[in-house]
Amino acid sequence: MKVYIQTDVEGVAGVVDFDFQTHSNSPGFAQASRLLTAEVNAAVEGALAGGATEIVIDDGHSHPITLDIERLHPKAQVILGTQRPHWLAGLDGTFDGLMMIGQHPKAATPAGNLSHSFARDVITEVTLNGQSVGEFGVAAAIAGSFDAATILVSGDEAVCKEAQDLVPGICTAAVKKGLSRLSALNLSPTAAGNLIRDKAKTAMEQAKTIGPYRPKPLAQSPYYRLRIVFSFPIGEQTIRHKAPNINVIDTYTLEYVGDDLFETLDSYHAWG
């Protein structure tokens, strides 16, 4: 089985603060990178134990390189760098499953540690065909457009609940519990790694029973609508980029529409 692992850093045990840990110039960024890499390696080990034959990792945090690639598991390949052709670059119909490691809850999640959706404090809400989603939901829908099931997520308790609501039966590894947006009760790195390793193995064993996430199409064309609500009025520069499949709903809201699920979801990353 071929597995795609999407990474982020805000959902890692021990990572609890945006400014101190999540930017390349943050004082705690090097440690956050090591903690993330250890959790990713644990997921790789569990996936291999569960029958994975090929693993591709997407270093998905908003920096060219967040993983400590010198410590990365030798049996995994990794996507690094900027100017990628689309979000979740390389994910296609050859993959059997998606795992999301270090994932955070969507914007405005009560007590969700480091909660946000795509752009911190820029986006207040994202909906897909009327259903509230975050980065997890959009990624799971992209995977589903390629018939790949999203089989595992790790992060705080809030994102695990968010995932279970969208993908019944998904395996989750709650490595921390948010106490507020900037604090959490964390497992130790060793305990977090052990949990992720065990859950990744179980996810592989149960992959065939976890169906791909596909949002229900709307009744008529366009069948998919990705709506983004911003925290500030949309400026002329954003509107100037308006493509045929983008509707300006109001001063704060853009809507990306289309009949193809992947193309609709990718429109935000291409034009947003």
C-alpha positions in Angstrom: 0.0 0.0 0.0 1.1 3.5 -0.9 0.7 6.2 1.9 0.9 10.0 1.7 1.7 11.7 5.0 0.8 15.4 5.2 2.6 17.3 8.0 2.0 20.4 9.9 3.7 21.6 13.1 1.0 23.2 15.3 -0.5 19.9 16.2 2.7 18.4 17.6 3.0 17.5 21.3 5.1 20.3 23.0 4.3 22.9 20.3 1.8 25.3 21.8 2.8 28.9 20.8 2.8 30.5 17.3 5.4 33.2 17.8 7.9 31.2 19.9 7.8 27.9 18.0 6.2 27.9 14.5 8.2 30.4 12.4 11.6 29.8 10.9 13.1 32.6 13.0 11.3 31.6 16.2 13.5 30.8 19.2 11.8 27.4 19.6 11.6 26.5 15.9 14.6 24.0 15.9 13.0 22.1 18.8 9.6 22.1 17.1 11.2 20.7 14.0 12.8 17.8 16.0 9.5 17.1 17.8 7.6 17.0 14.5 10.2 14.8 12.8 10.0 12.3 15.7 6.2 12.1 15.4 6.5 11.7 11.6 9.0 8.9 12.0 6.7 7.2 14.4 3.9 7.3 11.9 6.3 5.9 9.2 7.2 3.0 11.5 3.6 2.3 12.3 2.6 2.5 8.6 5.4 0.1 7.6 4.4 -2.3 10.4 0.8 -2.2 9.1 1.8 -3.1 5.5 2.8 0.1 3.8 5.2 -0.5 0.9 5.8 3.1 -0.2 5.6 6.3 1.9 5.7 9.9 0.6 5.9 12.8 3.2 4.7 16.3 2.4 6.6 18.8 4.6 3.4 20.9 4.7 4.0 23.7 7.2 4.2 27.2 5.6 8.0 27.2 5.3 10.3 25.6 2.6 11.6 23.1 5.2 10.2 22.3 8.6 11.2 18.7 9.1 14.7 17.8 10.2 15.5 15.8 7.1 18.8 14.5 8.5 16.7 12.6 11.1 14.0 11.4 8.7 13.2 7.7 8.5 15.3 6.2 5.7 12.3 4.4 4.0 10.4 7.6 3.4 10.6 10.1 0.6 9.8 13.8 1.3 8.5 16.7 -0.7 10.2 20.0 0.2 10.4 23.6 -1.0 8.1 26.3 -2.4 6.3 26.9 -5.7 4.6 23.6 -5.6 2.1 22.8 -8.4 -0.8 22.5 -5.8 -1.5 21.9 -2.2 -0.7 18.3 -1.2 1.7 18.1 -4.2 2.3 14.7 -5.6 -0.9 13.2 -4.1 -2.8 11.3 -6.9 -4.8 8.2 -7.6 -1.8 5.9 -6.9 -2.1 6.4 -3.2 -4.2 4.2 -0.9 -4.3 6.4 2.2 -3.6 9.8 3.7 -2.2 10.4 7.1 -2.1 13.9 8.7 0.6 14.4 11.4 0.8 17.5 13.6 -2.6 18.8 12.5 -4.3 21.7 14.2 -8.0 22.4 14.6 -9.9 24.8 12.4 -10.3 28.6 13.0 -12.4 29.6 16.0 -12.4 26.2 17.6 -13.1 26.7 21.4 -9.9 25.9 23.3 -8.3 24.5 20.1 -4.6 24.8 20.6 -3.1 26.9 17.8 -6.4 26.8 15.9 -6.5 28.5 12.5 -7.5 27.7 8.9 -4.7 28.1 6.3 -3.7 31.7 7.3 -3.4 32.6 11.0 -5.9 35.4 12.0 -6.6 36.0 8.3 -9.5 33.5 7.7 -12.3 33.2 10.2 -14.3 30.4 8.5 -14.2 27.9 5.6 -17.1 25.9 4.3 -17.3 23.3 1.6 -20.8 22.9 0.2 -22.1 24.5 3.3 -20.3 22.3 5.8 -17.7 23.9 8.1 -14.2 22.5 7.4 -10.6 23.4 8.3 -7.4 22.3 6.8 -8.2 18.7 7.7 -11.5 18.7 5.9 -10.0 20.3 2.7 -7.1 17.8 2.7 -9.4 14.8 3.3 -11.6 16.0 0.4 -8.6 16.4 -1.9 -7.6 12.8 -1.0 -11.2 11.6 -1.6 -11.2 13.2 -5.0 -8.4 10.7 -5.8 -10.3 7.8 -4.1 -7.8 7.8 -1.2 -9.1 7.4 2.3 -7.9 9.7 5.1 -7.0 7.1 7.7 -5.1 8.9 10.5 -4.8 12.3 12.1 -2.7 13.3 15.0 -2.9 16.6 17.0 -4.9 17.9 19.9 -8.2 16.5 21.0 -10.2 19.2 19.1 -8.8 18.3 15.7 -9.3 14.6 16.4 -13.0 15.3 17.1 -13.2 17.5 14.0 -11.8 14.5 11.9 -14.1 12.0 13.5 -17.1 14.1 12.6 -16.1 14.2 8.9 -14.6 10.7 8.5 -16.3 8.1 10.7 -13.9 5.3 11.7 -10.7 7.4 11.2 -7.9 6.5 13.6 -6.9 9.5 15.7 -3.9 10.2 18.0 -4.6 13.0 20.5 -1.2 13.9 21.7 -2.4 17.0 23.6 -5.5 18.7 25.0 -5.9 22.4 24.3 -6.5 24.5 27.4 -6.7 27.7 25.3 -5.5 28.7 21.9 -2.0 29.2 23.3 -1.7 26.4 25.9 -2.2 22.7 26.1 -1.7 19.6 28.3 0.8 17.6 26.3 2.0 14.0 26.2 5.7 13.5 26.5 7.5 13.2 23.1 8.1 9.5 23.9 4.4 8.8 24.8 3.2 10.8 21.7 5.5 8.8 19.4 4.3 5.5 20.9 0.6 6.5 20.4 1.1 7.7 16.8 3.1 4.5 16.0 0.3 2.3 17.3 -2.5 4.3 15.7 -0.7 4.3 12.3 -0.4 0.6 12.3 -4.0 0.2 13.2 -5.0 2.7 10.5 -3.2 0.6 7.9 -5.0 -2.5 9.0 -8.3 -0.8 8.9 -7.7 1.3 5.8 -10.1 -0.6 3.6 -13.0 -0.1 6.0 -12.5 3.7 6.1 -14.0 5.1 3.0 -12.7 8.2 1.2 -14.3 11.5 2.4 -16.4 13.0 -0.4 -18.6 16.0 0.3 -22.1 15.5 -1.0 -22.4 17.4 -4.4 -24.9 20.1 -4.7 -28.1 19.4 -6.6 -27.1 21.4 -9.6 -23.9 22.8 -11.3 -21.6 24.1 -10.0 -21.6 21.1 -7.7 -18.9 22.3 -5.3 -18.6 25.6 -3.4 -15.6 26.4 -1.2 -16.4 29.6 0.7 -13.7 31.6 2.5 -14.6 34.3 5.0 -11.7 36.7 5.8 -11.2 38.7 9.0 -10.7 41.9 7.0 -12.4 43.5 4.0 -11.2 42.0 0.7 -8.9 44.5 -1.0 -8.6 45.5 -4.6 -5.5 43.4 -5.1 -7.4 40.2 -4.2 -10.4 41.1 -6.4 -8.0 41.9 -9.2 -7.0 38.2 -9.2 -10.6 37.2 -9.7 -10.9 34.1 -12.0 -14.1 32.9 -13.7 -14.7 30.4 -10.9 -14.4 32.9 -8.1 -17.5 34.8 -6.8 -17.2 37.8 -4.5 -20.0 37.2 -2.0 -19.5 40.3 0.1 -16.8 42.6 1.5 -15.3 39.7 3.5 -16.2 36.6 1.5 -14.9 34.8 -1.6 -16.4 31.6 -3.0 -14.6 29.2 -5.3 -17.0 27.1 -7.4 -16.7 24.3 -9.9 -17.9 20.9 -11.1 -14.6 19.1 -10.4 -13.9 18.7 -6.6 -10.1 18.8 -6.8 -10.0 21.8 -9.2 -12.5 23.7 -7.0 -10.5 23.0 -3.8 -7.2 23.9 -5.5 -8.6 27.2 -6.7 -8.0 28.8 -3.3 -4.4 27.9 -3.3 -3.9 29.0 -6.9 -5.7 32.3 -6.5 -6.2 33.1 -2.8 
